[in-house]
Amino acid sequence: MNEVFVQINLPFVFSAKQKKNLKLRKTRDAITKFLFIKDSPTKVDFAFVLGSPTLSSIEPAIELYLCNKTKWIVVSGHGPVLQGNVLTEAELFKNYAISRGVPDSRILIETRSTNTRENFEFTYDLIESQFGWKNIGKVSISGKPFHMRRAFMTACTYWPSDLMLTMLPSDHPDDPPAKTWWQTEGGRRLVLRELEAVGEYTLSGDLSII
């Protein structure tokens, strides 16, 4: 007599812990998808860099220049002048870019801005006087990975609406990456503060979602 075995596929049942972990993962994924934007490098009219406490923010712009994908780098940011250092973030970034092989004559700096809104607002006239916005079609924007959404939204608010924007975040191990930001206290703090800042900027009118 031949025995017949019938396989019955029962629906998988998640435990309460598994359901909670799944919801948490989906929450992290939603935050990551919203804040972190990364495009492929492409040829641009100028590479724009947001000042920050560390030099990694300018690396994508330097790579664009060295690969002949841009002829200009524009750096914006005053930042806190640290004890014993009289240079602004923009000046420090410029010096670093020069040490990497970018000519002084190909770097423009804006040294007054102290926040993201001012980065874009204060460079508007600089770009107009140097190039004329009517001659600009494509711009890359570089900064910290978690800062890319707010940078994009602010650029859309203060710069011409017909620009093509390419978001090129830094890729340094010390900059919380999209895949692992939630694994460290420092990464969680930076990302969740950034999420809060997007809401604050929008409510204050410094950027638009329309």
C-alpha positions in Angstrom: 0.0 0.0 0.0 1.4 3.3 -1.1 1.3 6.2 1.4 0.2 9.5 0.1 1.5 12.7 1.8 -0.4 15.9 1.3 1.5 19.2 2.1 -0.7 21.8 3.6 0.6 25.4 3.5 -0.6 27.1 6.5 -0.5 30.9 6.6 2.5 32.3 8.4 1.5 33.9 11.7 3.6 36.7 13.1 4.2 36.9 16.8 3.5 40.2 18.6 7.2 40.9 18.8 7.6 40.2 15.0 4.7 42.5 14.2 6.2 45.3 16.3 9.6 44.9 14.7 8.1 44.9 11.2 6.3 48.2 12.0 9.5 49.7 13.3 11.4 48.6 10.2 8.8 50.2 8.0 9.0 53.4 10.0 12.8 53.5 9.6 12.4 52.8 5.9 9.9 55.6 5.5 12.2 58.1 7.3 15.2 57.0 5.2 13.3 57.2 1.9 12.1 60.7 2.8 15.3 62.3 4.0 18.1 60.5 2.1 18.3 61.4 -1.6 21.1 60.3 -3.8 21.4 60.8 -7.6 24.1 59.6 -10.0 26.9 62.0 -10.8 26.3 63.9 -14.0 27.7 67.0 -15.8 26.5 70.2 -14.2 27.1 74.0 -14.7 28.4 74.2 -11.1 28.7 72.0 -8.0 27.1 73.6 -4.9 28.3 72.6 -1.5 26.7 73.2 1.9 29.1 74.0 4.6 29.4 71.7 7.6 31.8 70.9 10.4 33.6 68.2 8.4 35.2 68.4 5.0 33.5 65.3 3.6 30.6 67.4 2.3 32.8 68.8 -0.5 34.2 65.5 -1.7 31.4 64.8 -4.3 32.0 68.3 -5.8 35.7 67.8 -6.0 35.2 64.5 -7.8 32.9 66.1 -10.3 35.6 68.7 -11.1 38.4 66.2 -11.3 36.2 64.0 -13.6 35.5 67.1 -15.9 31.8 67.0 -15.0 31.9 70.6 -13.8 34.0 73.7 -14.2 33.0 75.5 -11.0 32.5 74.7 -7.3 30.4 77.1 -5.2 30.7 76.7 -1.4 28.3 78.4 1.1 28.7 78.6 4.8 30.0 80.6 7.7 29.6 78.0 10.4 31.0 78.5 14.0 34.5 79.9 13.9 36.2 77.5 16.2 38.7 78.6 18.9 42.1 79.3 17.3 40.7 79.2 13.8 39.6 82.4 12.1 38.4 80.8 8.8 34.8 80.2 7.9 33.6 76.7 6.7 33.5 78.0 3.1 37.1 79.1 3.4 38.2 75.9 4.9 36.5 73.9 2.2 38.1 76.1 -0.5 41.6 75.5 0.9 40.9 71.7 1.0 39.6 71.7 -2.6 42.7 73.5 -3.7 44.9 70.9 -1.9 43.0 68.3 -3.9 43.8 69.9 -7.2 41.0 72.3 -7.9 42.3 75.7 -9.0 41.6 78.7 -6.7 40.0 80.5 -9.7 37.4 77.8 -10.1 36.0 78.1 -6.5 33.5 80.7 -5.4 32.6 81.1 -1.7 29.8 82.7 0.3 30.8 83.2 3.9 27.8 84.8 5.7 25.2 82.1 5.9 24.6 80.3 9.1 21.7 78.0 8.1 20.3 76.1 5.1 17.9 78.9 4.1 20.7 81.4 4.1 23.0 79.1 2.1 20.6 79.3 -0.8 19.3 82.8 -0.3 22.7 84.4 0.1 24.2 82.6 -3.0 21.4 83.7 -5.3 23.0 87.1 -6.1 26.5 85.6 -6.2 25.4 83.1 -8.9 23.5 85.8 -10.8 26.6 88.1 -10.9 29.0 85.4 -11.7 27.1 83.4 -14.3 23.6 84.8 -14.7 20.8 82.3 -13.7 19.5 82.3 -17.3 22.8 80.5 -18.3 22.4 77.8 -15.6 20.4 74.6 -16.3 22.0 71.9 -14.1 23.4 72.1 -10.6 24.6 69.5 -8.2 24.1 69.9 -4.4 26.3 68.2 -1.9 26.1 68.0 1.9 25.5 65.4 4.6 23.4 62.4 3.5 20.5 63.0 5.9 20.4 66.7 4.9 19.6 66.1 1.2 15.8 66.4 1.4 15.8 69.7 3.2 18.5 71.0 0.9 16.5 70.0 -2.1 13.3 71.6 -0.8 15.1 74.8 0.1 16.8 75.0 -3.3 13.4 74.7 -4.9 12.1 77.6 -2.8 14.9 80.1 -3.3 16.5 79.2 -6.6 14.9 79.3 -10.1 12.2 76.7 -10.5 13.4 75.4 -13.9 16.8 74.1 -12.6 17.7 70.5 -12.8 19.0 69.5 -9.4 21.3 66.5 -8.8 21.7 65.5 -5.2 25.2 64.2 -4.3 25.6 63.5 -0.6 28.9 62.8 1.1 29.9 59.2 1.5 32.1 59.2 4.5 31.9 56.5 7.3 31.4 59.2 9.9 28.3 60.6 8.0 25.4 58.4 9.1 24.5 56.5 5.9 21.0 55.6 4.8 21.4 51.9 5.5 22.6 52.1 9.1 21.8 55.6 10.6 19.4 54.1 13.1 22.0 51.7 14.6 23.8 54.4 16.7 22.7 57.0 19.1 24.5 59.7 17.2 22.9 58.7 13.9 19.4 58.6 15.4 19.9 62.0 16.9 21.1 63.6 13.7 18.4 62.1 11.5 15.5 62.7 13.8 16.6 66.3 14.4 16.7 66.7 10.6 13.2 65.3 10.3 12.1 67.9 12.9 13.9 70.7 11.0 12.0 69.9 7.8 8.8 70.5 9.5 10.0 73.7 11.2 11.3 75.2 8.0 8.1 74.4 6.2 5.9 75.9 9.0 8.0 79.0 9.1 7.7 79.5 5.4 11.4 78.9 4.7 10.6 76.2 2.2 7.5 75.0 0.4 5.9 71.6 -0.3 3.8 73.0 -3.1 
